Amino acid sequence: MMWRAATLAGMAPVLLAGCVFLPRTISVYDSDCEIYERKMTLESYQVASISGCSNEGCVALLTAVGAISAATAVVSGSVVVVGNVVYWLEEKGQCMDRKKNRPSGFRD
C-alpha cells in the first residue's frame, strides 16, 4: 500500500496540470522549392488545475485527468504523424512539379 501512495505522489505534479494535447498546423517557407509547406505540431493546453481534493475522490479525479490527457496525446499524436506524412508527400509532389517546369538554364 505504501508504494501506491508514493507512486501517486510522484505522478501528482504531472496529472495536476489537467492538460490536453491538440494538433496545430504551421506554414514554413521552403526556399529551394519556392513553396510554403505545412507541418503539424503537437501542443499541450492546460484546461484545469486540481486542488483541494482528498482521499478516494482525489484518486478518482487524478485517474480521470490522467486518462483524458493520455487519450488526447495518443489521438492527437496520431493525427500529427499522419498529417505530416500527407503534407510531406504533397510538398514533394509540388517541388518536383516546380523543378520540372523551371527553364532549362536554371540551376538548382
Buried (B, 14 or more C-beta within 10 A) or exposed (E): EEEEEEEBEEEEEEBBBBBBBBBEEEEEEEEEBEBEBBBBEBEBEEEEEBEEEEEEEBEEBBEEBBEBBEEBBEEBEEBBEEBBEEBEEEBEEBBEEBEEEEEEEEEE
